[in-house]
């Protein structure tokens, strides 16, 4: 039983509010038919869309990296598969909470609700003796002056008609309402715990085998940088081997062979880089002739494939000029050079390095 009159009044005021509309909606979702048929058709595709669109955008805006480049394909696969089941778990928790909370509160309210007025200007009547009730201006409960029964008031007609259908089944709640309320809340907590365990187990069941598999990467020695960058080498391994020492015209870190036919602008050379946000890519070399066009092209994912996106061009104005590109987001980039006065498949010897912007070149 409630400890004192003040606690009883406070409890009645809390119990007298109608459950929020959003919780009532979620009570409709806590059924086998919904979770067996409707959910897979709606929420699983929604989870897949979140894992492939929203999550990469959020991480790019927060951490300034493109996860499709930086993360292993096993991690990305686990995210794509696990996120829909995470949505499932959240749905189970919310709908379970809503169903238990709404049904429990509706039962209590059905048992304690006063008799609604017959007309708009009428008065509420005691649920026990039908005597008119004297109510405070904003109170959600009232005590009968004749039989001392506590009543819940101020329900909408629609909600009152729903909760009164439970009155007969829960009539015993009138005398032990607080005890039942606490018992129902304890049952709710246990239900949420079991649903959480079920959801976590389901997520682990589908993601652990993916995460434990060996990632698949393209071979760095056979990777063709001129083609669409769909399957890439390991970004992590490439960063480990990327030069960071200062570039000078005499320092050589890359031997690049010209790709494809040369055109009126010169011969095309390509090299992979793997910088992070806050770094810059530097290019310099004795064979970097005046008039060389240099571009740093980011890898961009599309729906079914990826491309090397066009980038702003920089044209050198002197031989062996140091060219620097600040990087806004971490991931794969293709260094694209168009060098004049060179022949097809000729070797270009240059220095390429990735360095933090805080480091000043000498």
Secondary structure per residue as TSV (DSSP state, phi and psi in degrees):
chain	resnum	aa	ss	phi	psi
A	1	X	-	360.0	161.9
A	2	X	-	-71.5	145.3
A	3	X	S	-69.5	-38.7
A	4	X	S	-155.6	176.2
A	5	X	H	-63.7	-40.4
A	6	X	H	-63.0	-45.4
A	7	X	H	-62.6	-39.1
A	8	X	H	-62.5	-44.1
A	9	X	H	-62.2	-43.7
A	10	X	H	-63.3	-41.9
A	11	X	H	-64.2	-42.5
A	12	X	H	-63.3	-38.6
A	13	X	H	-65.4	-39.5
A	14	X	H	-67.3	-43.1
A	15	X	H	-72.1	-17.3
A	16	X	T	-79.4	-9.6
A	17	X	S	-80.7	138.6
A	18	X	-	-68.0	142.2
A	19	X	-	-59.5	144.9
A	20	X	-	-57.0	150.0
A	21	X	H	-60.2	-35.8
A	22	X	H	-65.3	-35.9
A	23	X	H	-68.6	-36.1
A	24	X	H	-64.8	-37.2
A	25	X	H	-63.6	-43.4
A	26	X	H	-68.8	-20.3
A	27	X	H	-64.2	-26.1
A	28	X	T	-73.0	-17.7
A	29	X	T	-92.6	-3.9
A	30	X	-	-97.9	63.7
A	31	X	S	-144.0	156.4
A	32	X	H	-61.8	-37.8
A	33	X	H	-63.0	-43.0
A	34	X	I	-65.6	-50.1
A	35	X	I	-70.7	-24.0
A	36	X	I	-85.2	-30.1
A	37	X	I	-118.9	-53.0
A	38	X	I	-72.4	-43.9
A	39	X	H	-59.6	-49.4
A	40	X	I	-58.7	-32.0
A	41	X	I	-77.5	-21.3
A	42	X	I	-112.8	-54.8
A	43	X	I	-82.6	-30.3
A	44	X	I	-64.8	-47.4
A	45	X	H	-60.1	-35.1
A	46	X	H	-63.4	-42.2
A	47	X	H	-64.2	-38.5
A	48	X	H	-64.3	-42.8
A	49	X	H	-62.5	-39.9
A	50	X	I	-62.8	-42.8
A	51	X	I	-69.9	-27.4
A	52	X	I	-99.6	-13.5
A	53	X	I	-123.6	-62.9
A	54	X	I	-66.8	-47.3
A	55	X	H	-60.9	-48.5
A	56	X	H	-58.4	-38.5
A	57	X	H	-65.5	-43.2
A	58	X	H	-63.3	-45.3
A	59	X	H	-66.9	-37.7
A	60	X	H	-64.5	-37.0
A	61	X	H	-76.3	-28.0
A	62	X	H	-92.5	-51.2
A	63	X	H	-98.8	-9.5
A	64	X	-	59.7	43.3
A	65	X	B	-135.6	152.0
A	66	X	-	-94.8	110.1
A	67	X	H	-64.7	-26.4
A	68	X	H	-65.7	-22.9
A	69	X	H	-91.3	-44.5
A	70	X	H	-82.5	-39.7
A	71	X	S	-81.7	150.0
A	72	X	-	-68.0	154.7
A	73	X	H	-64.8	-26.4
A	74	X	H	-67.7	-39.6
A	75	X	H	-65.3	-43.3
A	76	X	H	-64.7	-39.0
A	77	X	H	-64.6	-41.4
A	78	X	H	-63.8	-37.9
A	79	X	H	-63.9	-46.3
A	80	X	H	-63.9	-35.5
A	81	X	H	-85.2	-39.3
A	82	X	H	-75.2	-33.5
A	83	X	H	-62.5	-42.5
A	84	X	H	-57.7	-37.0
A	85	X	H	-76.4	-24.9
A	86	X	H	-66.5	-40.6
A	87	X	H	-61.0	-40.6
A	88	X	H	-58.7	-46.0
A	89	X	H	-62.6	-44.6
A	90	X	H	-61.5	-40.1
A	91	X	H	-63.2	-41.4
A	92	X	H	-61.6	-42.3
A	93	X	H	-66.9	-46.3
A	94	X	H	-66.9	-45.3
A	95	X	H	-67.4	-37.5
A	96	X	H	-64.3	-44.2
A	97	X	H	-61.0	-45.1
A	98	X	H	-63.4	-45.1
A	99	X	H	-64.2	-49.3
A	100	X	H	-62.6	-44.8
A	101	X	H	-68.1	-45.4
A	102	X	H	-69.0	-45.8
A	103	X	H	-66.0	-40.2
A	104	X	H	-64.4	-46.7
A	105	X	H	-66.4	-38.4
A	106	X	H	-64.2	-39.6
A	107	X	H	-63.3	-44.3
A	108	X	H	-63.7	-42.5
A	109	X	H	-67.8	-36.2
A	110	X	H	-63.6	-34.0
A	111	X	H	-77.9	-30.2
A	112	X	H	-105.0	-3.6
A	113	X	B	-69.2	137.8
A	114	X	-	-72.7	168.4
A	115	X	B	-80.2	125.1
A	116	X	-	-68.3	151.4
A	117	X	-	-64.9	146.9
A	118	X	S	-70.5	-26.2
A	119	X	S	-137.1	168.3
A	120	X	T	-57.4	-39.8
A	121	X	T	-90.6	4.4
A	122	X	-	-76.8	-177.9
A	123	X	-	-113.3	155.1
A	124	X	-	-77.0	146.7
A	125	X	B	-117.3	152.5
A	126	X	-	-62.7	137.8
A	127	X	T	-68.6	-21.8
A	128	X	T	-95.0	-50.0
A	129	X	T	-115.6	-1.4
A	130	X	-	69.0	12.5
A	131	X	-	-74.0	149.7
A	132	X	B	-63.9	143.8
A	133	X	-	-101.2	144.9
A	134	X	-	-100.5	117.4
A	135	X	-	-116.9	146.8
A	136	X	-	-71.5	163.4
A	137	X	S	-60.6	-37.1
A	138	X	S	-123.3	10.8
A	139	X	-	-75.3	147.5
A	140	X	S	-103.6	3.4
A	141	X	E	-143.4	157.3
A	142	X	E	-149.1	142.4
A	143	X	E	-101.4	133.5
A	144	X	-	-68.8	133.9
A	145	X	T	-74.4	-13.1
A	146	X	T	-101.6	-44.5
A	147	X	T	-118.1	2.0
A	148	X	-	63.9	19.6
A	149	X	-	-77.5	139.4
A	150	X	E	-86.0	138.8
A	151	X	E	-130.7	144.0
A	152	X	E	-95.9	135.5
A	153	X	-	-131.5	178.1
A	154	X	-	69.6	27.6
A	155	X	-	-80.6	152.4
A	156	X	-	-71.5	154.9
A	157	X	H	-58.9	-40.1
A	158	X	H	-65.4	-45.3
A	159	X	H	-69.4	-38.0
A	160	X	H	-61.8	-39.6
A	161	X	H	-65.5	-30.5
A	162	X	H	-74.8	-45.1
A	163	X	H	-74.3	-29.3
A	164	X	G	-68.8	-19.3
A	165	X	G	-66.5	-19.5
A	166	X	G	-96.0	-0.2
A	167	X	T	-60.1	-46.7
A	168	X	T	-65.0	-38.1
A	169	X	T	-73.9	-23.3
A	170	X	T	-120.2	30.7
A	171	X	T	-63.6	-26.3
A	172	X	T	-67.9	-17.1
A	173	X	H	-64.2	-22.6
A	174	X	H	-56.2	-40.3
A	175	X	H	-93.2	-17.5
A	176	X	H	-136.5	44.0
A	177	X	H	-61.5	-45.6
A	178	X	H	-63.2	-41.4
A	179	X	H	-63.1	-45.4
A	180	X	H	-64.0	-40.2
A	181	X	H	-59.5	-46.1
A	182	X	H	-65.4	-39.0
A	183	X	H	-64.8	-40.7
A	184	X	H	-66.6	-38.3
A	185	X	H	-67.4	-36.7
A	186	X	H	-65.4	-38.9
A	187	X	H	-64.2	-37.4
A	188	X	H	-63.3	-45.0
A	189	X	H	-61.5	-40.7
A	190	X	H	-65.5	-39.8
A	191	X	H	-62.7	-43.5
A	192	X	H	-65.5	-37.8
A	193	X	H	-62.8	-45.7
A	194	X	H	-64.9	-39.1
A	195	X	H	-66.6	-37.7
A	196	X	H	-64.4	-44.0
A	197	X	H	-62.1	-42.9
A	198	X	H	-61.5	-46.6
A	199	X	H	-64.3	-43.4
A	200	X	H	-63.0	-40.4
A	201	X	H	-65.0	-38.8
A	202	X	H	-65.9	-43.4
A	203	X	H	-62.5	-44.5
A	204	X	H	-62.9	-37.6
A	205	X	H	-61.5	-36.7
A	206	X	H	-93.8	-21.1
A	207	X	H	-100.3	-33.5
A	208	X	H	-59.7	-45.6
A	209	X	H	-60.2	-34.1
A	210	X	H	-69.8	-45.8
A	211	X	H	-66.0	-29.5
A	212	X	H	-80.8	-11.8
A	213	X	S	-75.5	155.3
A	214	X	-	-78.2	128.3
A	215	X	-	-61.4	150.9
A	216	X	-	-106.0	126.2
A	217	X	-	-131.8	155.1
A	218	X	-	-74.7	151.5
A	219	X	-	-74.7	127.4
A	220	X	T	-59.6	-31.7
A	221	X	T	-74.3	-28.0
A	222	X	T	-109.1	-0.7
A	223	X	-	-65.8	130.3
A	224	X	-	-98.8	105.1
A	225	X	T	-73.1	-8.6
A	226	X	T	-86.5	-13.7
A	227	X	S	-95.5	167.8
A	228	X	-	-55.1	133.8
A	229	X	-	-85.1	68.7
A	230	X	S	-85.0	-50.7
A	231	X	S	-109.5	117.5
A	232	X	-	-109.3	161.7
A	233	X	-	-66.5	175.7
A	234	X	-	-69.6	121.1
A	235	X	H	-66.2	-40.0
A	236	X	H	-63.6	-45.5
A	237	X	H	-67.0	-36.2
A	238	X	H	-64.4	-40.1
A	239	X	H	-63.8	-36.4
A	240	X	H	-63.3	-31.8
A	241	X	H	-98.2	-0.1
A	242	X	S	-72.2	131.7
A	243	X	-	-65.5	142.7
A	244	X	-	-125.2	-5.2
A	245	X	S	-71.4	155.4
A	246	X	-	-59.5	136.7
A	247	X	-	-83.6	137.5
A	248	X	-	-139.5	162.2
A	249	X	T	-58.2	-24.3
A	250	X	T	-97.7	-7.8
A	251	X	-	-92.3	125.4
A	252	X	-	-113.3	123.8
A	253	X	-	-119.6	-11.0
A	254	X	E	-143.6	136.0
A	255	X	E	-112.3	113.1
A	256	X	E	-116.2	129.5
A	257	X	E	-95.1	138.9
A	258	X	-	-59.7	142.7
A	259	X	-	-116.7	133.3
A	260	X	S	72.9	175.3
A	261	X	-	-69.8	145.0
A	262	X	-	-77.0	155.1
A	263	X	B	-124.1	-167.1
A	264	X	T	-66.5	-17.4
A	265	X	T	-88.3	-22.7
A	266	X	B	139.0	-165.1
A	267	X	E	-99.0	147.1
A	268	X	E	-98.8	132.9
A	269	X	E	-128.6	143.3
A	270	X	E	-134.2	146.3
A	271	X	E	-150.0	142.7
A	272	X	E	-83.5	142.5
A	273	X	E	-134.0	155.7
A	274	X	-	-136.2	58.6
A	275	X	-	-79.1	164.4
A	276	X	-	-106.7	163.9
A	277	X	T	-59.6	139.6
A	278	X	T	92.6	-5.9
A	279	X	E	-102.6	173.8
A	280	X	E	-137.7	153.6
A	281	X	E	-102.2	128.0
A	282	X	E	-113.1	140.4
A	283	X	E	-132.2	131.8
A	284	X	E	-160.9	154.7
A	285	X	-	174.4	156.8
A	286	X	T	-67.6	-23.8
A	287	X	T	-95.4	7.5
A	288	X	-	-85.1	90.3
A	289	X	-	-75.7	160.1
A	290	X	T	-59.6	138.2
A	291	X	T	89.3	3.8
A	292	X	-	-70.0	133.4
A	293	X	E	-95.0	127.0
A	294	X	E	-122.3	131.7
A	295	X	E	-134.3	144.3
A	296	X	E	-114.4	102.6
A	297	X	E	-99.5	119.8
A	298	X	E	-77.2	153.1
A	299	X	E	-83.5	125.5
A	300	X	E	-120.4	130.3
A	301	X	E	-84.6	138.8
A	302	X	-	-114.7	-168.8
A	303	X	S	-62.6	-49.4
A	304	X	S	-114.8	-10.7
A	305	X	-	-150.7	-170.8
A	306	X	E	-136.5	162.2
A	307	X	E	-137.4	162.3
A	308	X	E	-88.9	112.3
A	309	X	-	-75.2	143.8
A	310	X	-	-59.2	147.0
A	311	X	-	-135.2	164.1
A	312	X	-	-63.1	141.0
A	313	X	-	-93.8	145.1
A	314	X	E	-125.2	129.8
A	315	X	E	-110.5	125.5
A	316	X	-	-69.5	146.0
A	317	X	S	-108.6	-0.2
A	318	X	S	-152.7	162.2
A	319	X	T	-68.5	146.2
A	320	X	T	55.4	33.6
A	321	X	-	-74.6	139.6
A	322	X	-	-79.4	121.4
A	323	X	E	-110.4	132.0
A	324	X	E	-124.3	137.4
A	325	X	E	-125.5	112.3
A	326	X	E	-69.2	147.4
A	327	X	-	-114.0	125.5
A	328	X	S	-88.8	-25.5
A	329	X	S	-144.7	139.6
A	330	X	B	-72.9	147.3
A	331	X	S	152.6	-166.0
A	332	X	-	-80.7	139.6
A	333	X	E	-135.0	150.7
A	334	X	E	-112.3	119.2
A	335	X	E	-80.3	119.2
A	336	X	E	-118.0	119.0
A	337	X	E	-118.5	137.6
A	338	X	E	-117.3	106.9
A	339	X	E	-106.4	126.1
A	340	X	S	-76.8	160.5
A	341	X	S	60.5	36.0
A	342	X	-	-127.3	162.3
A	343	X	-	-107.0	160.1
A	344	X	T	-59.1	136.9
A	345	X	T	65.3	14.1
A	346	X	-	-71.5	155.0
A	347	X	E	-92.7	129.7
A	348	X	E	-106.0	125.3
A	349	X	E	-108.3	112.4
A	350	X	E	-140.8	173.4
A	351	X	E	-112.2	129.7
A	352	X	E	-129.3	129.6
A	353	X	E	-142.2	157.4
A	354	X	E	-112.5	126.5
A	355	X	E	-145.4	150.5
A	356	X	E	-66.6	146.2
A	357	X	T	-63.6	-24.0
A	358	X	T	-70.8	-18.5
A	359	X	S	-84.4	128.3
A	360	X	-	-97.1	127.2
A	361	X	-	-69.1	141.0
A	362	X	-	-85.6	360.0
